[in-house]
Each structure stands twice: as structure tokens, then as C-alpha cells.
Amino acid sequence: MEYKQTPEKRTEILRDYFTNDFARCFPHLEPILDANGKVLCKPSYIVMFDLIRNAEFLRKDIINEILLNLDSNELLVRKPQVVERIVEVERKPTAEEIAKAKKDKFEKEHSQGFHNSPKNNRTELDRDDQYKPPVLTEPEKVALNARNARIDGILLDTMATVRNYSGPTHARTYSRRDELTALFNQHKNEVKDIESAEKLQRTIAEQINSYDRSSSGGIR
């Protein structure tokens, strides 16, 4: 193909776009080229290369349109999604609620003649203990944080495996990637501990192995 621009000019336009515009226009995508033209994400570069090469005239808006079309068809590698963990904190009663509960309990016990029994003969400090949540020790906090970090790591690795899956053809790649995503979403809410996270990871791996075995006889 005969270009309307010199190779040096085309290279300059590409370098300028990927240095100054790509990250702003596509913050969710993995970087494709660095400022020196080094390939950072080979899968995205491969699908982009022919379209860039076939453009007789190259401008930054043309590059952006090419990438936009590829991204809309999910042909470019996206950054891993961060798994957010939401921890529900038990609501603590207010001072007014505690005082009212004490008063109500006192009046109930007094009316039933129980207030002077040994079971209820406690100090105010003893009564306050029932509202205190259990305090974790430092080793328990460290163990809990390590457990949550391990679960997050397993889920992120599994999501990356699904996102990077490649089939024997483009059609099979997207179809099977959608099936793997659906399988992951179906079971992700069942993850309560490291064992269940690893079970989900094995489920995805077994499904991918099944795809590979079905494709071993050749593309049909």
C-alpha cells in the first residue's frame, strides 16, 4: 500500500497519541505502546496493527476511532477489575437506647420480684458488658486480613483467566468467554472462605479444559 505520509510522520503520530491521549480516552484498557514504541500488550497490538497499517492517512482521531470500534467489540485487553469487599458493621446502641433498655429491664424485673435475685445483682459496669462487641486480638486481626487478601487474590486471578481466555476462533473466543463469565458470576456469591474461592477457581479451570478437549480435534 502507498501511504500519503512518510513512515516517520506516521510513527510520530502514533507515539504522540499513545503518550498523550490513550490513557485519557481508554483508562479501562491495558496500555498498548509506550513512548518509545515498545509493545506493552501484545494481544491488543495484534488486533490493532492491521487496521492502523491499512489506513492510508493517519491522524489521532482516526487512531481513536479504530480503538473505539475494537473496544466496543471487546477485542482489546481490559485492566483487571478490583474486587471490593463490603464489611457490614453491627450497629451499636446509643447512650439513650442503653439507658432506656436498663430502665425497662429494671422496671420489668422489679415488677416481677426478680430484681434482688443473685442473677440480677450486678454492678452497672457488669450490665454495660453485654453491649460490648468481642475485641479481636492482634494475631486474630492479622489472620483475618491475610484470609481476606488471599480470597481477593484468588478471585482476581480467576477473573483474569476468564478475561484472557482465547478459543480456536474469534467467534468461539467471545462465546466461550461469555459462558465463563456467566459461570463465574453464578458462583461468586458462594465464596465465603479460601476453600470456596479455590473451588470456584477449579470450576473455571475445569470448564476451560473441557473447551480445550473439545477443540483438540480441530476447528469446525
SEMARLO-143582 format. One record per residue (C-alpha): residue number from 1; residue in three letters; x, z, y. Coordinates in nm, 3 decimals. Each point is the difference from the previous one (the first is absolute). Layout:
# SEMARLO-143582
nr / rest / east / up / north
NUM / ALA / X / Z / Y;
...
END
This chain:
# SEMARLO-143582
nr / rest / east / up / north
1 / MET / 0.000 / 0.000 / 0.000;
2 / GLU / 0.123 / -0.084 / 0.350;
3 / TYR / -0.040 / 0.297 / 0.233;
4 / LYS / -0.073 / -0.023 / 0.369;
5 / GLN / 0.240 / 0.289 / 0.060;
6 / THR / 0.361 / 0.064 / -0.091;
7 / PRO / 0.070 / 0.241 / -0.288;
8 / GLU / 0.168 / 0.231 / 0.249;
9 / LYS / -0.311 / 0.010 / 0.219;
10 / ARG / -0.229 / 0.069 / -0.299;
11 / THR / 0.230 / 0.280 / -0.116;
12 / GLU / 0.002 / 0.151 / 0.349;
13 / ILE / -0.384 / -0.002 / 0.014;
14 / LEU / -0.027 / 0.161 / -0.343;
15 / ARG / 0.256 / 0.270 / 0.088;
16 / ASP / -0.178 / 0.074 / 0.328;
17 / TYR / -0.340 / 0.031 / -0.170;
18 / PHE / 0.108 / 0.227 / -0.285;
19 / THR / 0.209 / 0.216 / 0.234;
20 / ASN / -0.253 / 0.048 / 0.282;
21 / ASP / -0.349 / -0.089 / -0.122;
22 / PHE / -0.043 / 0.039 / -0.376;
23 / ALA / -0.013 / 0.383 / -0.015;
24 / ARG / -0.251 / 0.012 / 0.287;
25 / CYS / -0.229 / -0.270 / -0.144;
26 / PHE / 0.020 / 0.114 / -0.364;
27 / PRO / 0.085 / 0.372 / -0.008;
28 / HIS / -0.153 / 0.031 / -0.349;
29 / LEU / 0.234 / -0.259 / -0.158;
30 / GLU / 0.346 / 0.051 / -0.144;
31 / PRO / 0.269 / -0.156 / 0.228;
32 / ILE / 0.089 / -0.353 / -0.116;
33 / LEU / 0.315 / -0.087 / 0.199;
34 / ASP / 0.238 / 0.208 / 0.212;
35 / ALA / 0.161 / -0.103 / 0.328;
36 / ASN / 0.286 / -0.172 / -0.184;
37 / GLY / -0.230 / -0.207 / -0.220;
38 / LYS / 0.055 / 0.214 / -0.310;
39 / VAL / -0.294 / -0.004 / -0.241;
40 / LEU / -0.150 / 0.349 / -0.028;
41 / CYS / -0.307 / -0.078 / -0.211;
42 / LYS / 0.058 / -0.288 / -0.240;
43 / PRO / -0.362 / -0.042 / -0.129;
44 / SER / -0.135 / -0.039 / 0.355;
45 / TYR / 0.290 / -0.227 / 0.099;
46 / ILE / -0.063 / -0.233 / -0.296;
47 / VAL / -0.368 / -0.059 / 0.083;
48 / MET / 0.079 / -0.039 / 0.370;
49 / PHE / 0.304 / -0.228 / -0.032;
50 / ASP / -0.169 / -0.329 / -0.094;
51 / LEU / -0.262 / 0.032 / 0.275;
52 / ILE / 0.267 / 0.068 / 0.262;
53 / ARG / 0.217 / -0.283 / -0.130;
54 / ASN / -0.292 / -0.249 / 0.004;
55 / ALA / -0.083 / 0.071 / 0.365;
56 / GLU / 0.138 / -0.294 / 0.202;
57 / PHE / -0.006 / 0.203 / 0.318;
58 / LEU / 0.058 / 0.375 / 0.002;
59 / ARG / -0.128 / 0.254 / 0.252;
60 / LYS / -0.057 / 0.373 / -0.019;
61 / ASP / -0.379 / -0.041 / 0.005;
62 / ILE / 0.024 / -0.250 / -0.290;
63 / ILE / 0.208 / 0.248 / -0.201;
64 / ASN / -0.254 / 0.271 / 0.077;
65 / GLU / -0.290 / -0.220 / -0.113;
66 / ILE / 0.177 / -0.084 / -0.328;
67 / LEU / 0.060 / 0.369 / -0.073;
68 / LEU / -0.355 / 0.090 / 0.101;
69 / ASN / -0.143 / -0.249 / -0.251;
70 / LEU / 0.231 / 0.126 / -0.275;
71 / ASP / -0.085 / 0.363 / 0.076;
72 / SER / -0.375 / -0.066 / 0.001;
73 / ASN / 0.040 / -0.136 / -0.353;
74 / GLU / 0.209 / 0.304 / -0.099;
75 / LEU / 0.307 / -0.212 / -0.075;
76 / LEU / 0.246 / 0.216 / 0.195;
77 / VAL / 0.138 / 0.333 / -0.119;
78 / ARG / -0.158 / 0.296 / 0.175;
79 / LYS / 0.153 / 0.340 / 0.064;
80 / PRO / -0.098 / 0.277 / -0.243;
81 / GLN / -0.297 / 0.203 / 0.111;
82 / VAL / 0.055 / 0.367 / 0.061;
83 / VAL / -0.207 / 0.223 / -0.221;
84 / GLU / -0.150 / 0.272 / 0.210;
85 / ARG / -0.077 / 0.330 / -0.164;
86 / ILE / -0.284 / 0.198 / 0.156;
87 / VAL / 0.016 / 0.372 / -0.070;
88 / GLU / -0.321 / 0.191 / 0.053;
89 / VAL / 0.059 / 0.340 / 0.160;
90 / GLU / -0.251 / 0.270 / -0.079;
91 / ARG / -0.176 / 0.118 / 0.315;
92 / LYS / 0.077 / 0.359 / 0.089;
93 / PRO / -0.283 / 0.223 / 0.132;
94 / THR / 0.012 / 0.099 / 0.365;
95 / ALA / 0.043 / 0.359 / 0.115;
96 / GLU / -0.370 / 0.011 / 0.090;
97 / GLU / -0.100 / -0.126 / -0.344;
98 / ILE / 0.225 / 0.260 / -0.169;
99 / ALA / -0.147 / 0.281 / 0.211;
100 / LYS / -0.356 / -0.113 / -0.074;
101 / ALA / 0.073 / -0.026 / -0.373;
102 / LYS / 0.142 / 0.353 / 0.001;
103 / LYS / -0.304 / 0.134 / 0.184;
104 / ASP / -0.246 / -0.177 / -0.228;
105 / LYS / 0.179 / 0.125 / -0.309;
106 / PHE / 0.017 / 0.356 / 0.133;
107 / GLU / -0.372 / 0.003 / 0.079;
108 / LYS / -0.089 / -0.143 / -0.339;
109 / GLU / 0.216 / 0.250 / -0.190;
110 / HIS / -0.123 / 0.291 / 0.214;
111 / SER / -0.364 / -0.092 / -0.058;
112 / GLN / 0.062 / -0.009 / -0.376;
113 / GLY / 0.201 / 0.323 / -0.007;
114 / PHE / 0.320 / -0.175 / -0.107;
115 / HIS / 0.210 / 0.049 / 0.309;
116 / ASN / 0.162 / 0.326 / -0.117;
117 / SER / 0.079 / -0.126 / -0.349;
118 / PRO / 0.372 / -0.029 / -0.099;
119 / LYS / -0.034 / -0.376 / -0.015;
120 / ASN / -0.085 / -0.019 / 0.369;
121 / ASN / 0.219 / 0.286 / 0.121;
122 / ARG / 0.266 / -0.225 / 0.147;
123 / THR / 0.181 / -0.016 / 0.334;
124 / GLU / -0.062 / -0.273 / 0.256;
125 / LEU / 0.335 / -0.156 / -0.094;
126 / ASP / -0.115 / -0.021 / -0.361;
127 / ARG / -0.319 / -0.170 / 0.109;
128 / ASP / 0.194 / -0.260 / 0.203;
129 / ASP / 0.207 / -0.098 / -0.305;
130 / GLN / -0.293 / -0.189 / -0.149;
131 / TYR / 0.018 / -0.257 / 0.282;
132 / LYS / 0.372 / -0.069 / -0.035;
133 / PRO / 0.092 / -0.319 / -0.189;
134 / PRO / 0.277 / 0.030 / -0.259;
135 / VAL / 0.345 / -0.048 / 0.154;
136 / LEU / 0.234 / -0.249 / -0.168;
137 / THR / 0.357 / 0.109 / -0.060;
138 / GLU / 0.283 / -0.225 / 0.119;
139 / PRO / 0.075 / -0.124 / -0.356;
140 / GLU / -0.371 / -0.081 / -0.041;
141 / LYS / -0.001 / -0.195 / 0.328;
142 / VAL / 0.311 / -0.195 / -0.104;
143 / ALA / -0.152 / -0.078 / -0.341;
144 / LEU / -0.330 / -0.115 / 0.156;
145 / ASN / 0.177 / -0.229 / 0.251;
146 / ALA / 0.220 / -0.148 / -0.275;
147 / ARG / -0.308 / -0.063 / -0.216;
148 / ASN / -0.186 / -0.177 / 0.281;
149 / ALA / 0.308 / -0.209 / 0.089;
150 / ARG / 0.036 / -0.108 / -0.364;
151 / ILE / -0.366 / -0.102 / -0.021;
152 / ASP / 0.029 / -0.200 / 0.323;
153 / GLY / 0.315 / -0.172 / -0.127;
154 / ILE / -0.168 / -0.106 / -0.324;
155 / LEU / -0.304 / -0.137 / 0.185;
156 / LEU / 0.217 / -0.193 / 0.248;
157 / ASP / 0.208 / -0.152 / -0.282;
158 / THR / -0.317 / -0.102 / -0.183;
159 / MET / -0.148 / -0.159 / 0.313;
160 / ALA / 0.325 / -0.193 / 0.056;
161 / THR / -0.012 / -0.126 / -0.361;
162 / VAL / -0.353 / -0.131 / 0.055;
163 / ARG / 0.087 / -0.161 / 0.334;
164 / ASN / 0.312 / -0.172 / -0.136;
165 / TYR / -0.161 / -0.130 / -0.320;
166 / SER / 0.057 / -0.373 / -0.057;
167 / GLY / -0.186 / -0.210 / -0.256;
168 / PRO / 0.094 / -0.340 / -0.150;
169 / THR / -0.197 / -0.179 / 0.275;
170 / HIS / -0.118 / 0.081 / 0.353;
171 / ALA / -0.360 / 0.017 / -0.121;
172 / ARG / 0.083 / 0.245 / -0.279;
173 / THR / 0.218 / 0.204 / 0.234;
174 / TYR / -0.280 / 0.071 / 0.248;
175 / SER / -0.273 / 0.035 / -0.262;
176 / ARG / 0.198 / 0.246 / -0.211;
177 / ARG / 0.133 / 0.185 / 0.303;
178 / ASP / -0.360 / 0.057 / 0.108;
179 / GLU / -0.082 / 0.126 / -0.351;
180 / LEU / 0.296 / 0.238 / 0.009;
181 / THR / -0.105 / 0.126 / 0.344;
182 / ALA / -0.353 / 0.062 / -0.125;
183 / LEU / 0.138 / 0.183 / -0.305;
184 / PHE / 0.220 / 0.219 / 0.223;
185 / ASN / -0.290 / 0.083 / 0.235;
186 / GLN / -0.224 / 0.078 / -0.297;
187 / HIS / 0.229 / 0.276 / -0.126;
188 / LYS / 0.185 / 0.126 / 0.310;
189 / ASN / -0.259 / 0.270 / 0.071;
190 / GLU / 0.066 / 0.142 / -0.347;
191 / VAL / 0.356 / 0.087 / 0.100;
192 / LYS / 0.018 / 0.380 / 0.026;
193 / ASP / 0.355 / 0.069 / -0.119;
194 / ILE / 0.325 / -0.169 / -0.103;
195 / GLU / -0.126 / -0.067 / -0.353;
196 / SER / -0.311 / -0.185 / 0.120;
197 / ALA / 0.208 / -0.198 / 0.254;
198 / GLU / 0.237 / -0.109 / -0.277;
199 / LYS / -0.300 / -0.090 / -0.217;
200 / LEU / -0.127 / -0.235 / 0.274;
201 / GLN / 0.349 / -0.152 / 0.030;
202 / ARG / 0.005 / -0.064 / -0.378;
203 / THR / -0.348 / -0.154 / 0.016;
204 / ILE / 0.115 / -0.252 / 0.261;
205 / ALA / 0.320 / -0.075 / -0.196;
206 / GLU / -0.196 / -0.056 / -0.322;
207 / GLN / -0.236 / -0.240 / 0.178;
208 / ILE / 0.296 / -0.197 / 0.140;
209 / ASN / 0.154 / -0.016 / -0.350;
210 / SER / -0.331 / -0.133 / -0.128;
211 / TYR / 0.009 / -0.274 / 0.266;
212 / ASP / 0.358 / -0.086 / -0.092;
213 / ARG / -0.083 / -0.027 / -0.369;
214 / SER / -0.297 / -0.227 / 0.069;
215 / SER / 0.224 / -0.226 / 0.210;
216 / SER / 0.291 / -0.015 / -0.247;
217 / GLY / -0.149 / -0.306 / -0.168;
218 / GLY / 0.032 / -0.203 / 0.319;
219 / ILE / -0.209 / -0.082 / 0.306;
220 / ARG / -0.341 / -0.147 / -0.083;
END
